[in-house]
């Protein structure tokens, strides 16, 4: 697959206008810009368009500002055929469609899933291969040496395109499942049949022994029931000595008296609550009359006149102060004029100094010190004299402005002093107008309250007298009821339980008599000859079924072993195809990694991966662990492995992949040597590949002849600022 271009519109930070990046060139391009400007977005778009995967979720691809019409198109070639993938999200016309074209012909399938399968089959490069060895993003990339053994194997499987073997393995597993179920079911059926035959045979023997035991048990049970009937009859006679109905009637009469006593207590409590606290009312009346005396000691009318005079003086002073504030607003600040005059004076001094210097050296360039024609320096003197005259005119204007502002400020200060002499002293009254009006209202309210309290006291005395009369009557009735009540001998619940218990005992006694009759009937029919004969026939039929089932089991077991052998061949085990291919690949991988390591390390560093992709690292022939490396050394090691994986992809896909991307990978812990090593390798790769280096480091421009500068405009949209 040779990528040709990527076009994006309303994808992440890019706007509604279509942005295109060429992917068909051979060489190296630097994508540079500030963090968040949208450099990596082009390669996120390629991954999303081809695989439909995005680290920010399904709707994370849509521009947050436009919120719709997201579209990405990726063009590529496979052999001589041209293809293009167009993927939409929240598009007003195409919704969330996935379209696939061969040339101009739409070869999309009926569903997006089927179209994705068609794309995967044509490009042949799996997603994991793409992000681990082609588009190396600092966000998506996972260090090979820091990943698990299982993840390493997945990376190799994806590069080798062993997907079909995995699919066939999974298909075999599904085909084997019904065979496993059949074998399990047949084994279970045989076990069940054995158990059934043994159980029925044991049942016949147990049945005969059981009949004998049953007859003896029936005899014991009958004797026990007869004893229980005698005990129940004795209890019933004992309970019948109490006249339950009479005792319950006596209890109900007692309950009525108790209920009435409680009602009287509640009525007494309610009436006591209705009694009025006359002492409280008298205390409130005394407090009210005291408040009236306090308010009448203040001359409210006199203080209202004093408040009016105070307000007039205060209003006059406020007008004067307002006039002072308005005049103060007219004062001009002159600090900036002083600064400007100083700046102009400094500029005049510098210009005069420059002119003098040039006039003293008319045959020499004032900037570089080389000899120049006198005509050029004379023209430079003339130009600087023009500038000097302009600055002098500006200085004169600033001085005139400063002088005028100072005269104006003096006039304003004189006017303010005159106004301050017109301010009068105002003595604030003891009480405000609002408080005085409130006092007048409260005095009236307290007088009305005094009249109401006197009326309440009169009514309370009359009401309390009526209540005391009722309370005396309640107390007399309660005494009569207390004297007449008689405590019952038995509790009502006990009597009701006793009545129910007598009925239950009679029912139980009758039930046990019926059980005795049933035992007599069962004893007569305890041996069943027909049961014995039928059971023996059933045992014979089960033995025939057992023979047939055993033949089926042998046949199914042979079929199961065939599937197990095939599964072993297509599994991840050492004897499988996958391990065979990976073992061959590991040797090439080791050679390629060890080819790149000297570019990054001065010491003799080598690595050897075994067939399970477990590594042994040596420095100067001494074995070390990956964890012992510094962060920068680990990054160098990771990049060497990434180059090796890219080489493997090129090798196993017949060099059809033309793209290699380092998305801020070079910004991670690389020193100058590490960067130069990477640059030397990708410079060679750029002869036959499209290589992109993505970085926010501006100084990288010095290294790369071709670069694309990405920026964000004031509205927050990304765009290609320039391409060199």
Secondary structure by P-SEA (a helix, b strand, c coil): cccccccccccccccccbbbbbccccbbbbbccccccccaaaaaaaaaaaccccccccccccccccccbbbbbbbbbcccbbbbbbbbcccccccbbbbbbccccccccccaaaaaaaaaaaacccaaaaaaccccccccccccccccaaaaaaaaaaaacaaaaaaaaaaaaaaaaaaaaaaaaaaaaaaaaaaaaaaaaaaaaaaaaaaaaaaaaaaaaaaaaaaaaaaaaaaaaaaaccaaaaaaaaaaaaaaaaaaaaaaaaaaaaaaaaccaaaaaaaaaaaaaaaaaaaaacaaaaaaaaaaaaaaaaaaaaaaaaaaaaaaaaccccaaaaaaaaaaaaaaaaaaaaaaaaaacccccccccccccaaaaaaaaaaaaaaaaaaaaaaaaaaaaaaaaaaaaaaaaaaaaaaaaabbbbbbccccaaaaaaaaaaaaaaaaaaaaaaaaaaaaaaaaaaaaaaaaaaaaaaaaaaaabbbbcccaaaaaaaaaaaaaaaaaaaaaaaaaaaaaaaaaccccaaaaaaaaaaaaaaaaaaaaaaaaaaaaaaaaaaaaaaaaaaccccccaaaaaaaaaaaaaaaaaaaacccccccbbbbbbccccbbbbbccccccccccccaaaaaaaaaaaaaaaaaaaaaaacccccbbbbcccccccccaaaaaaaaaaaaaaacccbbbbbcccccccccccbbbbbbccccccccccccc
